Amino acid sequence: MKCCACGAEKCDLVYHYPAPAITSLSTILEVDTRVYICSACGHMQSADLPDVQKFYDTEYQISLTSEDADQLYDVVDGVPVYRTQYQAGLILDFVDLPKGAAVLDYGAAKAKSLFRLRERRPDISPHVFDVSEDYRSYWQEWVPKEQQSTYSAPAGWNGRFDLITAHFVLEHVREPVEIFSDIARLLSPTGRFFFSVPDVLGNPADMIVVDHLNHFTQTSLPVALDRAGMKIERIDTSRLRGAFVVVAVFKEVGEKAALSAPAEVDLQIQSLKKCCDAWHAAEKFVADAQSGSAGKKVAIYGAGVYGTFVYARIRNNGGAVCFVDRNPHVHGRDHLGVPVVPPEALSSDIGILYVALNPAIARKAMADLGLDQRKGLELVYLS
């Protein structure tokens, strides 16, 4: 397989799991999961979906269950913090926006982060672009029609934007360099490109998400941007959990790219292979737990990617009574045909709870809720 970051023909298969596969929307696709690593730049990528363009045009509908639907990012002092409001704050922290700035949300979906940004900076001129028509109704009341575009951004927008944002978009595209180049044509000469992509080492769930065709790394991101004539001005791995937050700008004429040394790439590859090993271990943890679950009621904590991973592997062995999740937007709904309840509604007769969260936060989450002290409840972690 050819590397879609650097273009080298040096990608090796490092992870394979037979169907079913998990999507980033926590649904199940009956396809295999195959992941490759490029030995030249340390990029990780997944095999193509059968019809990736159709998937994003008609099937990938993020947070369309209601106007208010959003992804829970954190809970601070008992108050939920949602991803879109947090992302809007990050933009203002990372980029000094001029007054009246023209801002484009590229791959906008509902464009809620841009909406939140405009609430705090009403002087900006908002523009939206997406590869689907599904979101137009969410744009109509606050984005002028001539500042909306679908399928391809018009040539009349070339060089227009002071800021282009792309929130968790680039991991979904097969040819990221082409998208970076498209963004470069739309950016003004002094503009900034602010984007976020998953960090597979900070959030291992990214590795098994089958519609994330790219799993960017610290060594592959500069390579892909350089091929589109851009460079990283700032990169952060701490402000958005499990993600890279990047600000990119145009390279100067004749400027050489600041790319990683071969030794750095080798270290990156070793870390990625350990991530593959961790997923194989997680599969074993789930299988071992099933062997001891006879006669016990089972629940899954987390109605996201990790929870869907667990469900897909136990669905033919009794399944789960419920999913447990703190996000109020999913309470009272079904996920994969199973009800989603808040932690306080977890029935006392549940004997096994799969803790399907990022291993970096899983044990603390259970301690914060007191579930690690609950008598008669066995917690099964993925690591």
GUVEX-874166 format. One record per residue: residue in one letter; x, y, z of N, C-alpha, C in turn. Coordinates in steps of 0.05 Angstrom, whole numbers. Atoms other than C-alpha are relative to their C-alpha. Layout:
N
 residuo     nx     ny     nz    cax    cay    caz     cx     cy     cz
       A      X      Y      Z      X      Y      Z      X      Y      Z
...
end
This chain:
383
 residuo     nx     ny     nz    cax    cay    caz     cx     cy     cz
       M     17    -24      0      0      0      0     18     25      0
       K    -15    -25      2     25     70    -18     -7     18     23
       C      5    -18    -23     33    119     40    -13     25    -10
       C     15    -24      9    -17    176     33     11     25     14
       A    -12    -24    -11     27    223     75     25      7    -16
       C    -25     -6     14     95    217     41      2    -11    -28
       G      1     11     27     78    177    -21     18    -25     -4
       A    -18     23      3    128    121     -8    -16    -27     -2
       E     12     27      3    112     48    -26     12    -18     22
       K    -13     14    -22    134     25     43    -19     -5     24
       C     19      4    -21     71      9     82     -4    -30      5
       D      3     28     -8     67    -57    120    -25     -4     17
       L     24      8    -16      5    -91    149     10     -7     28
       V     -8      5    -27     12    -89    225    -23     -8     18
       Y     23      8    -16    -59   -102    250    -22     -9    -19
       H     23     10     15   -116   -144    223    -19    -13     19
       Y     21     13    -15   -182   -162    255    -23     -5    -18
       P     22      6     18   -238   -198    219    -25     16      8
       A     25    -14     -5   -307   -165    213    -13    -11     25
       P      8    -27      8   -342   -132    245     20     22      8
       A    -17    -23     -5   -307    -64    245    -16     22     14
       I     13    -22    -15   -322     -2    286      5     26    -14
       T     -3    -27     12   -335     68    258      3     21     22
       S     -4    -22    -19   -320    135    290    -27     10     12
       L     27     -7    -11   -396    144    301    -10    -23     17
       S      7     22    -17   -395     80    342    -22    -18    -12
       T     17     19     13   -432     39    291     17    -24     -9
       I    -14     24      8   -413    -29    263     -3     -4    -30
       L      0      6     28   -393    -45    192     11    -29     -3
       E     -8     28      4   -386   -117    167     23     -1    -20
       V    -25      1     16   -316   -107    139     23     -6     19
       D    -23      5    -16   -247   -127    164     14     27      7
       T    -17    -23     -8   -201    -77    200     29     -7     -7
       R    -28      4      8   -132    -72    168     14     27      3
       V    -15    -24     -6    -80    -22    191     29     -4     -9
       Y    -26      1     12    -13     -6    158     18     22     12
       I    -19    -21     -9     50     33    179     20      4    -22
       C    -21     -7     20     97     70    131     27      1     14
       S    -26      1    -11    169     54    146     17     25     -7
       A    -16    -23      8    192    118    112     -6     25     17
       C      7    -24    -15    153    171    152    -15     -6     26
       G     14      6    -25    118    134    208    -30      6      0
       H     29     -5      2     48    147    182    -15    -27      3
       M     17     23     -3     -7     98    201    -26      5    -15
       Q     24     -3     15    -66     86    155    -15    -26     -2
       S     17     23      2   -125     40    146     -8     -5    -28
       A     10      7     27   -153      4     86    -24     16     -7
       D     23    -15      9   -205     39     44    -26    -14      7
       L     27     10     -2   -279     31     58     -9     -8    -28
       P      9      8     26   -317     -3      1     -9     23    -18
       D      9    -24     15   -349     64    -21      2     23     19
       V     -4    -20    -20   -318    118     21    -14     26     -6
       Q     13    -25      7   -348    177    -18    -30     -2      8
       K     28      3     -7   -419    150    -10     -4      0     30
       F      2      2    -29   -406    135     64     -2     28     12
       Y      0    -27    -12   -391    209     79    -22     17    -10
       D     22    -16     11   -444    237     33    -27     -7     12
       T     28      8     -8   -504    197     57     -2    -15     26
       E      1     17    -24   -485    154    118     13     12     24
       Y    -14    -12    -23   -438    195    161    -15     25      9
       Q     17    -22    -10   -486    239    200      6      5     29
       I    -10     -4    -27   -452    267    261    -18     19     16
       S     16    -17    -18   -495    294    318    -26     11    -13
       L     24     -9     13   -558    298    276    -26     -9     14
       T     24     10    -14   -605    268    328    -17     23      9
       S     15    -24     -8   -625    338    351     17     24     -4
       E    -15    -25      3   -605    411    347     22      2     20
       D    -19     -4    -22   -569    407    414     20    -23      2
       A    -17     23     -3   -535    340    403     30      8     -3
       D    -29     -7      0   -460    345    418     14    -22     14
       Q    -16     20    -13   -403    303    443     11     11     26
       L     -9     -9    -26   -387    307    517     31     -2      1
       Y    -29      0     -2   -314    327    526     10     -5     28
       D     -9      2    -27   -308    333    601    -23      9     19
       V     18    -10    -21   -345    346    666     17     14     21
       V    -16    -17    -18   -317    403    708    -18     10     23
       D     16     -8    -24   -345    412    779    -30     -7     -5
       G     27      8      5   -407    374    757    -14     12    -24
       V     11    -14     23   -418    417    695     11    -13    -25
       P    -10     12     25   -414    383    627     13     21    -19
       V    -14    -17     20   -365    414    576     -1    -16    -26
       Y      3     14     26   -382    397    504     22      8    -19
       R    -24     -3     17   -331    389    449     -1     25    -17
       T      0    -23     18   -355    445    404      7     26     15
       Q     -6    -25    -15   -352    499    458     29      0      8
       Y    -28      1     -7   -284    474    479     18      6    -23
       Q    -15     -5     24   -258    475    408      0     30     -7
       A      2    -29      5   -282    547    399     20     15     17
       G    -19    -13    -18   -242    567    460     29     -5     -9
       L    -27      6      9   -180    532    433      8     18    -24
       I     -6    -17     23   -184    572    368     10     27      9
       L     -7    -27     -9   -182    638    405     26      0     16
       D    -26      2    -15   -124    613    449     23     -3    -19
       F    -23      6     18    -82    591    389      4     19    -23
       V     -2    -18     23    -97    643    336     -9     28      7
       D      7    -28     -4    -98    719    339    -16      9    -25
       L     18     -6     23   -158    733    294     -3     31     -4
       P      4    -28      5   -160    802    261    -30      7      0
       K     27     -8     -1   -224    842    267    -13     -3    -28
       G     13      5     25   -274    822    213     11    -23    -16
       A    -13     22     14   -235    760    196    -20    -18    -15
       A     15     20     16   -262    714    141      9    -28     10
       V     -6     26    -12   -266    645    173    -16    -22    -14
       L     12     23     13   -280    579    138      2    -25     17
       D      0     27    -13   -300    515    174     -1    -21    -22
       Y     -4     19     22   -275    461    125     -7    -28     10
       G     11     25    -11   -313    396    133    -17      6     24
       A     13    -13    -23   -361    434    177    -20    -17     15
       A     23     13    -12   -417    385    191    -20     21      9
       K     19    -20    -10   -465    426    235     14     27      5
       A    -16    -24     -4   -409    478    244     -5     13     27
       K      6    -10    -27   -425    484    318     24     14     13
       S    -23    -14    -11   -353    503    336      2     28    -12
       L      0    -26     12   -356    560    286    -22     17     11
       F     23    -15    -13   -424    580    315      8     10     27
       R     -9     -8    -27   -394    581    385     22     22     -2
       L    -20    -21      4   -334    621    359    -13     27     -7
       R     14    -25      8   -381    672    327    -15     13     24
       E     12    -11    -24   -418    679    393     19     17     16
       R    -20    -15    -15   -353    703    424     14     21    -17
       R    -11    -20     19   -329    741    362    -20      5    -22
       P     21     -5     20   -391    767    326      9     16    -24
       D    -10    -15     23   -347    809    280     10    -18    -23
       I    -11     17     21   -322    749    241    -20     -6    -22
       S     18      7     23   -350    730    172      1    -30     -3
       P     -1     29      1   -369    656    176     -6    -12    -27
       H      4     15     24   -364    608    117      1    -30      7
       V      0     29     -6   -378    533    115      2    -16    -26
       F     -2     19     22   -360    475     70     -1    -28     11
       D      1     28     -7   -377    402     73     -5    -17    -25
       V      3     18     23   -379    341     27    -28    -13      0
       S     27     11     -1   -452    328     44    -20     24      2
       E     21    -20     -2   -518    366     38    -16     -2     26
       D     17      6    -24   -544    338    104     -1     23     20
       Y     -2    -20    -21   -524    399    145    -10     28     -7
       R      8    -27      8   -552    457    106    -21     13     18
       S     21    -11    -17   -612    465    151     11     12     25
       Y    -13    -11    -24   -565    478    209     15     26     -5
       W    -14    -24      7   -529    533    172    -18     24     -7
       Q     17    -20     13   -588    571    143     -4     26     16
       E      8    -23    -15   -604    618    200     23     19      7
       W    -21    -17     -9   -535    645    213     24      3    -19
       V    -21     -3     20   -490    634    152    -14      8    -26
       P     12     -9     26   -508    674     88      3    -22    -21
       K      0     22     20   -525    627     30     25      1    -17
       E    -23     -2     17   -468    654    -12     26     -8     14
       Q    -23      8    -16   -420    634     44     -2    -30      9
       Q      3     29     -4   -442    561     43      8    -15    -26
       S     -7     16     23   -414    507     -3      1    -29      7
       T     -2     29     -4   -419    432    -11     14    -13    -24
       Y    -14     17     20   -378    380    -49     26     12    -10
       S    -26    -13      7   -325    430    -73     -2     30      6
       A     -1    -28     -6   -305    499    -49      4     16    -25
       P     -1    -14     26   -315    551   -105     27     15     -4
       A    -25    -14      7   -256    583   -141     -1     29      9
       G      3    -28     -9   -284    651   -120     10      3     29
       W    -10     -2    -28   -260    634    -49     30     -2      1
       N    -29      3      0   -187    627    -70     13     23     14
       G    -16    -21    -13   -140    665    -24    -17     18     19
       R     18    -18    -15   -199    693     17      4     -1     30
       F      5      4    -28   -192    666     87     24      6     18
       D    -20     -6    -21   -155    693    147      4    -25     18
       L     -2     24    -16   -170    628    183    -17    -22    -13
       I     15     24      8   -191    559    160      3    -21     23
       T      0     20    -21   -210    507    212    -10    -27    -11
       A      9     27      8   -218    432    205      1    -17     26
       H      1     14    -25   -241    396    268     -5    -30     -5
       F      3     29      4   -228    321    263    -12     -7    -27
       V      8      4     27   -235    320    188     20    -17    -15
       L    -20     11     18   -169    299    158      6    -29      4
       E     -3     29     -4   -167    230    189    -19    -16    -18
       H     20     14     16   -227    213    145      6     -2    -30
       V     -4     -3     29   -198    229     77     21    -19    -10
       R    -20     19     11   -160    181     32     26     15     -8
       E    -24    -14     10   -113    234      2      3     26     16
       P     -2    -24    -17    -96    284     58     16     22    -13
       V    -17    -21     13    -43    320     16    -18     16    -20
       E     18    -14     18    -97    337    -35    -18     19     15
       I     17    -18    -17   -141    366     21     17     23     10
       F    -18    -21     -8    -82    405     49      4     20    -23
       S     -4    -18     23    -70    433    -21    -25     16     -6
       D     25    -14      5   -143    451    -29     -3     23     21
       I      1    -21    -21   -141    488     38     20     22     -6
       A    -20    -20      6    -77    523     16     -9     20    -21
       R      9    -19     21   -111    552    -46    -21     19     11
       L     21    -17    -11   -167    580     -2     11     20     21
       L    -11    -15    -22   -121    610     51     13     26    -11
       S    -14    -24      7    -97    682     47     30     -3      5
       P    -29      4     -4    -21    691     43      9      2     29
       T     -7     -2    -29    -19    710    117    -19    -15     18
       G     21     14    -16    -75    664    139     12    -23     17
       R     -7     22    -17    -73    609    190    -20    -23     -5
       F     16     24      2    -98    537    184      1    -14     27
       F      2     12    -26   -122    511    251    -15    -27     -3
       F     14     25      3   -138    437    253      7    -19     23
       S     -4     21    -20   -145    378    301     -3    -27    -14
       V      2     27      9   -133    305    286      6    -18     23
       P     -7     17    -22   -131    245    332     29     -7      2
       D    -26     10     -6    -66    225    364     -3    -29      8
       V      6     29     -5    -67    149    360     14    -10     25
       L    -14      8    -25    -17    143    417    -13     12     25
       G     14    -12    -22    -57    190    461    -28    -11      3
       N     26     12     -1   -123    157    443      0    -25    -18
       P     -4     24     16   -112     85    420    -25     -8    -16
       A     24      7     15   -185     79    397      1      8    -29
       D     -3    -10     27   -166    118    336     10    -22    -19
       M    -13     20     17   -126     58    310    -20    -19    -12
       I     18     20     10   -186     12    303    -25     11    -13
       V     23    -13     12   -236     63    276      3     -2    -31
       V     -5      8     28   -245     37    205     -5     23    -20
       D      3    -23     18   -269    103    175     21     22      4
       H    -23    -18     -2   -207    139    200     22    -13    -17
       L    -19     11     20   -165    125    139     29      8      6
       N    -26     -9     -8   -107    165    167      2      1     30
       H     -7     -3    -29    -75    160    236     26     15      1
       F    -24    -17      2    -27    219    237     18     -3     24
       T    -21      1    -22     37    220    278     16     25     -1
       Q    -17    -24     -1     87    273    298     20      0    -22
       T    -20      1     22    133    248    243    -14      2    -28
       S     13      0     26     81    243    187    -14     26     -6
       L     14    -25      5     43    308    197     17     21    -15
       P    -16    -20     14    101    354    176      5     -8    -30
       V     -5      9     27    113    311    114    -24      6    -18
       A     24     -4     16     41    315     89     -5     30     -5
       L      3    -29      3     37    391    102     21     11    -20
       D    -22    -10     17    104    403     67     -7     -5    -29
       R      7      6     27     78    369      4    -21     19    -11
       A     21    -19      9     22    421      2     10     29      4
       G    -12    -27     -2     70    480     13     -4     13     27
       M      5    -11    -27     55    489     87     19    -12     20
       K    -16     10    -22     91    480    153    -15      4     26
       I     12     -2    -27     73    472    226     11     25     14
       E     -8    -23    -16     75    538    264     -1     -7     30
       R      3      8    -28     50    507    329    -14    -27      1
       I     14     26     -4     31    436    351     -1     -5     30
       D      5      5    -28      2    416    418    -13    -27      4
       T     12     26     -6    -14    348    448    -14     -1     27
       S     11      0    -27    -40    370    516    -27     13      3
       R     24    -16     -4    -98    418    505    -26    -14     -8
       L     23     14      9   -145    371    469      6    -30      4
       R     -7     27     -8   -145    301    500      0    -19    -24
       G     -2     20     20   -121    247    453      1     11    -29
       A      0    -12     26   -110    295    395     24     19     -3
       F    -18    -21      7    -60    339    359    -16     25     -7
       V     11    -26      8    -79    412    356     22     14    -15
       V    -21    -10     18    -41    444    298     -8     27    -12
       V      3    -25     16    -33    514    269     22     -1    -22
       A    -18      1     22     -2    513    200     -1     26    -16
       V     -3    -24     16     22    570    155     15     -8    -26
       F    -15      5     24     53    576     86     30      0      6
       K    -29     -1     -1    127    560     79      9     25    -16
       E    -12    -21     15    172    616     56     12    -12    -26
       V    -11      9     25    198    612    -15     28    -11      4
       G    -26     12     -3    257    564    -16      5    -12     27
       E     -4     11    -27    247    543     56     -1    -30      0
       K     -1     29     -2    266    471     71    -18    -10     23
       A     18     11    -20    219    427    110     16    -10     24
       A    -12     10    -25    235    411    183    -12    -28      5
       L     10     27     -2    225    336    177     16    -17     21
       S    -12     16    -21    241    281    227     23    -17    -10
       A    -22     17      6    306    243    228     -8    -29     -1
       P      7     29      1    305    168    211     -3    -13     27
       A      2     13    -26    317    150    284    -26      8     14
       E     26     -8    -11    256    190    305    -23    -15    -12
       V     20     15     14    214    155    253     -1    -29     11
       D     -2     28    -10    239     87    278    -13     -2     28
       L     12      0    -27    219    105    350    -31      2     -2
       Q     28     -3      4    151    127    325    -13    -27     -8
       I     10     25      9    141     61    290     -2    -21     22
       Q      0     19    -23    160     21    352    -24      6     18
       S     22     -7    -18    108     59    393    -27     -8    -13
       L     25      8     14     54     47    340     -4    -30      1
       K      3     29     -1     68    -27    339     -8    -10     28
       K      9      6    -27     60    -28    415    -30      5      3
       C     28     -6     -1     -8      3    405    -16    -23    -13
       C     13     24     12    -26    -55    358     -1    -23     20
       D     -1     22    -19     -3   -104    411    -21      4     22
       A     19     -6    -22    -47    -69    463    -28     -7     -8
       W     27      7      9   -109    -79    420     -4    -30     -1
       H      2     29     -1    -94   -153    413     -4     -9     29
       A      3      7    -29    -87   -155    489    -29      6      9
       A     27     -7     -8   -154   -119    497    -20    -21    -10
       E     17     21     10   -187   -171    453      1    -24     18
       K     -3     23    -18   -160   -224    499    -14      5     27
       F     14     -7    -25   -185   -188    562    -30     -4     -3
       V     29      3      4   -255   -186    533     -7    -30     -2
       A      6     29      4   -252   -260    512      2    -15     27
       D     -3     13    -26   -226   -281    581    -23      6     19
       A     22     -9    -17   -280   -241    616    -26    -15     -7
       Q     24     14      9   -334   -275    574     -1    -28     12
       S      0     27     -9   -311   -343    597     -8     -3     29
       G      8      1    -28   -325   -324    669    -26     15      6
       S     24    -17     -4   -390   -286    658    -26    -16      0
       A     24     16      1   -439   -344    656    -18      5     24
       G     19     -5    -21   -501   -328    695      0     28     11
       K     -2    -28    -10   -481   -255    707    -11     19    -20
       K      9    -21     18   -514   -194    679     23     19     -7
       V    -22    -15     10   -467   -152    637     -9     28     -9
       A      4    -27     10   -464    -77    624     26     10    -11
       I    -24    -12     12   -415    -34    584      0     30      8
       Y     -2    -28     -6   -391     33    610     14     14    -24
       G    -10    -15     23   -382     80    551    -15     -8    -26
       A     15      5     25   -428     85    490     14     11    -24
       G    -15    -10     22   -372    107    445     15    -22    -15
       V    -15     19     16   -319     72    403      9    -24     17
       Y     -9     22    -16   -290     31    460    -24    -18      8
       G     24     16     -7   -360      9    482    -10    -16    -23
       T      9     15     24   -378    -10    411     19    -23     -6
       F    -20     21      3   -313    -50    406     -7    -24     18
       V      7     22    -18   -334    -90    468    -25    -14     -9
       Y     26     12      8   -406    -99    445      3    -18    -24
       A     -3     16     24   -384   -125    377     13    -27      6
       R    -13     25     -6   -343   -179    411    -15    -17     20
       I     16     17    -18   -395   -202    462    -29     -3     -9
       R     28      0      8   -459   -193    422    -11    -28     -5
       N      9     28      6   -461   -267    403      3    -18     25
       N     -3     16    -24   -449   -289    475    -17     12     23
       G     18    -12    -20   -508   -258    512     -2     30     -1
       G      2    -29      3   -492   -186    497      1     14     27
       A      1    -17    -23   -503   -130    548    -28      8      7
       V     27    -10     -9   -563   -108    589     -3     29     -7
       C      2    -28      6   -546    -35    579     28     12     -5
       F    -24    -17      0   -493     17    563     -4     21     22
       V      0    -21    -21   -475     67    617     17     23    -11
       D    -15    -22     11   -453    137    598     -8     25     15
       R      6    -25    -14   -448    206    630    -13     22    -18
       N     10    -20     18   -470    244    568    -30      1      0
       P     29     -1     -2   -542    267    579    -13     -1    -27
       H     12      0     27   -553    273    503     -6    -29     -9
       V      5     28      8   -552    196    498    -18    -15     19
       H     17     13    -19   -593    180    559    -28     -4    -11
       G     27      6     10   -660    147    543     -1     -9    -28
       R     -1     10     28   -636    126    474     11    -28      0
       D    -13     26      4   -614     59    448     26      4    -16
       H    -24      2     16   -544     45    423      3    -29     -9
       L     -1     27     11   -540    -15    377    -22    -18     11
       G     23     15     -9   -608    -35    403      0     -5     30
       V     -2      4    -29   -587    -32    476     -4     27     14
       P      5    -26    -13   -612     23    524     25     12     13
       V    -22    -15    -13   -564     77    549    -10     13     25
       V      9    -11    -25   -570     97    622     22     16     13
       P    -20    -14    -15   -534    146    668     12    -18     21
       P    -13     18    -20   -485    117    720    -18     -5     24
       E     16      4    -24   -534    128    777    -23    -19     -5
       A     22     19      6   -585     84    741     10    -28     -5
       L    -10     27      4   -539     24    737    -12    -19     20
       S     15     19    -17   -579    -34    764     19    -15     19
       S    -16     13    -20   -554    -68    828      6    -29     -7
       D     -4     29      7   -559   -137    795     20     -4    -22
       I    -21      3     20   -505   -122    744     24    -12     13
       G    -23     14    -12   -447   -170    758     26      8    -13
       I    -24     -7     14   -397   -149    705     -4     26    -15
       L      1    -25     14   -383    -79    679     26      3    -16
       Y    -23     -5     17   -336    -72    619      5     30      0
       V     -7    -29     -1   -301     -5    628     12      7    -27
       A     -8     -4     28   -298     14    554      7     30     -4
       L    -10    -28      2   -259     80    560     29     -1     -8
       N    -29     -3      5   -191    105    539     15    -10     26
       P    -13     10    -24   -145     65    586     14     21     17
       A    -14    -21    -15   -110    130    605    -18     13     21
       I     18    -13    -19   -173    154    642    -20    -19     13
       A     21     18     -8   -213     91    655     -1     -4     30
       R      0      6    -28   -192     75    726     -8     25     17
       K      7    -24    -14   -198    147    749    -30      5     -2
       A     29     -5      4   -268    152    719    -16    -18     18
       M     15     18    -18   -291     91    758      3      8     29
       A     -4     -9    -27   -260    117    822    -16     25      6
       D     15    -24     -4   -293    185    813    -30     -6      4
       L     28      7     -3   -361    151    807     -5    -19     23
       G      3     19    -22   -347    103    864     -7    -28     -9
       L      7     27     10   -361     43    819     21    -21      6
       D    -21     19     -7   -294     12    837     -3    -11     28
       Q      5      9    -27   -320      4    908    -26    -15      3
       R     27     12     -2   -388    -26    891      2    -30      4
       K     -1     28     -6   -397    -94    922    -15    -17    -21
       G     12     18     19   -413   -151    875      3      7    -29
       L     -3    -10     28   -392   -112    813     29     -5     -8
       E    -27      5     11   -332   -138    774      5     19    -24
       L     -7    -19     22   -298    -84    731     21    -14    -18
       V    -19     11     20   -264   -108    667     11     23    -16
       Y    -13    -21     15   -214    -59    639     13    -11    -25
       L    -12      9     25   -184    -62    570     30      0      0
       S    -29      1     -2   -113    -57    595      7     -5     29
end
